[in-house]
Amino acid sequence: MSNKEIETLSSEVKYQNKWMTLREDVIRRQSGQEGIYGVVDKPDFAIILPIDGDDVYLVEQYRYTIGERQLEFPQGAWESNPDADPKVLAGGELKEETGLDASELIYVGFQYLAYGFCSQGYHIFVAKGLTQGEQSLDPEEEGLTLHKLSLTEVEQKIRNGEIKDASTCNALGLAKLNGII
């Protein structure tokens, strides 16, 4: 038995596309009990809080999985370059989704998205010193719109359930807890 609490006996890819891999692992616990885990592997992403004084930029897009348009902070991964430097990724995603360039990207921290079934994590950045340029959206981001709201409005929308993206809520909370905003 290995020094891990759970040993992987076998692993089989059940589904894969350019964004994710779904695998099923047969495992053995320390007690000897065997079981399975379904795991979604996705590259880590960056989420960016673009701050301009007391205002912040969010994007709104249609989220197919829930059938709704949702406000969230700009975020994304580079599936073609999963090992990209998180700061470079953050600057690139900010520019792509909002057209904004930041003179300063402040690292807030790293969190996991949903480690009960998914290996993906995310790096949180606050972007300051913003200059507006042109968006460069991927085909999957069709219909994405940019919105500038006060931080007070964003907090209220989180409180009343209008903003439901967990990584957006967490990113704002961690930036506030760390005294960055």
C-alpha positions in Angstrom: 0.0 0.0 0.0 1.3 3.5 -0.8 1.7 6.3 1.7 -1.4 8.0 0.3 -4.7 7.5 2.0 -6.2 6.2 -1.2 -4.4 4.2 -3.8 -5.3 4.3 -7.5 -5.5 0.8 -8.9 -6.5 1.7 -12.4 -7.7 4.7 -14.4 -9.7 4.8 -17.6 -10.6 7.9 -19.7 -14.3 7.7 -20.4 -14.6 11.0 -22.3 -12.3 13.7 -23.6 -12.5 16.9 -25.6 -10.2 19.9 -25.9 -11.6 21.4 -22.7 -11.8 18.5 -20.3 -11.2 14.8 -19.6 -13.6 12.6 -17.6 -12.0 9.5 -16.1 -13.0 6.7 -13.8 -10.5 5.5 -11.3 -10.7 2.3 -9.4 -9.3 3.0 -5.9 -8.4 1.2 -2.6 -8.7 2.9 0.7 -6.4 2.2 3.7 -8.9 -0.2 5.1 -8.6 -2.3 1.9 -12.1 -1.3 0.8 -12.2 -0.7 -3.0 -14.4 1.8 -4.8 -14.5 4.2 -7.8 -14.0 7.9 -8.3 -15.3 9.9 -11.3 -12.8 12.7 -11.9 -13.1 15.7 -14.3 -9.6 17.0 -15.2 -9.5 20.5 -16.6 -6.6 23.0 -16.7 -6.4 25.6 -14.0 -7.9 29.0 -14.9 -7.4 32.6 -13.9 -10.1 34.9 -12.7 -9.6 38.7 -12.8 -11.2 41.5 -10.8 -10.7 44.6 -13.0 -10.9 47.5 -10.5 -11.3 51.2 -11.6 -11.6 53.3 -8.4 -14.9 52.2 -6.7 -16.0 50.4 -9.9 -15.4 46.9 -11.2 -15.9 45.3 -14.6 -17.8 42.1 -15.0 -18.8 40.1 -18.1 -22.2 38.6 -18.8 -22.7 35.6 -20.9 -25.1 32.8 -21.6 -24.1 29.7 -19.6 -25.5 26.7 -21.4 -25.3 24.3 -18.5 -27.8 26.3 -16.5 -29.7 28.0 -19.4 -29.2 31.5 -18.1 -27.1 34.6 -18.8 -24.9 35.3 -15.7 -22.7 38.1 -14.5 -19.2 37.1 -13.5 -15.6 38.3 -13.3 -13.6 37.7 -16.5 -12.1 34.2 -16.3 -10.7 31.5 -18.4 -8.0 28.9 -19.2 -5.8 28.3 -22.2 -6.5 24.7 -23.1 -3.8 24.9 -25.8 -1.2 26.0 -23.1 -2.3 24.6 -19.8 1.1 25.4 -18.2 1.0 29.1 -19.0 2.2 31.4 -16.3 -0.9 32.4 -14.3 -0.2 36.1 -14.5 0.3 35.9 -18.3 -3.0 33.9 -18.5 -4.8 36.5 -16.4 -3.6 39.4 -18.5 -4.5 37.5 -21.7 -8.0 36.5 -20.5 -8.7 40.1 -19.3 -7.7 41.5 -22.7 -9.6 38.8 -24.6 -12.9 39.1 -22.7 -13.0 42.8 -21.9 -10.5 44.6 -24.1 -8.9 45.9 -21.0 -5.1 46.1 -20.4 -3.9 46.3 -16.8 -0.7 48.1 -15.8 -0.8 46.1 -12.6 -1.9 42.5 -11.8 -1.9 41.7 -8.1 -2.0 38.1 -7.1 -4.7 37.3 -4.6 -4.4 33.5 -4.2 -5.3 30.1 -5.5 -8.5 28.1 -4.8 -10.0 24.8 -6.1 -13.2 25.0 -8.1 -14.9 21.8 -6.8 -12.3 19.3 -5.6 -14.9 16.7 -4.7 -15.0 15.7 -8.4 -12.8 18.1 -10.4 -9.0 18.7 -10.3 -9.4 22.3 -11.7 -8.2 25.2 -9.6 -8.0 28.9 -10.2 -5.6 31.8 -9.7 -7.2 35.1 -8.5 -5.9 38.5 -9.6 -6.9 42.1 -9.1 -6.2 44.2 -12.2 -5.5 47.9 -11.8 -4.4 50.8 -14.1 -6.9 49.8 -16.8 -6.9 51.0 -20.4 -9.7 50.1 -22.8 -8.9 48.4 -26.0 -10.7 45.9 -28.3 -12.2 42.6 -27.2 -11.0 39.4 -28.9 -13.6 36.8 -28.1 -13.4 33.1 -28.7 -16.4 31.6 -30.7 -17.6 30.0 -27.4 -17.9 33.5 -25.9 -20.4 34.7 -28.5 -22.8 37.2 -26.9 -20.5 38.1 -24.0 -21.1 41.7 -22.9 -19.0 43.9 -20.6 -20.5 45.7 -17.6 -19.1 48.3 -15.3 -20.7 48.3 -11.8 -19.8 49.8 -8.4 -18.3 47.4 -5.9 -21.4 48.1 -3.7 -23.7 47.0 -6.6 -21.7 43.8 -7.1 -21.8 43.0 -3.4 -25.6 43.6 -3.4 -26.1 41.4 -6.4 -24.1 38.6 -4.6 -26.2 39.1 -1.4 -29.5 38.9 -3.3 -28.6 35.9 -5.4 -28.3 37.7 -8.8 -24.6 36.8 -9.1 -24.4 33.0 -8.6 -20.9 32.2 -9.9 -19.0 30.7 -7.0 -15.5 31.7 -8.2 -16.7 35.3 -8.7 -18.1 35.4 -5.2 -15.0 33.7 -3.7 -12.5 35.9 -5.7 -14.2 39.1 -4.4 -14.3 37.7 -0.8 -10.7 36.6 -0.8 -9.5 40.0 -2.3 -11.4 41.8 0.5 -10.2 39.5 3.3 -6.6 40.0 2.1 -7.1 43.8 2.1 -6.4 44.1 -1.6 -9.7 45.9 -2.2 
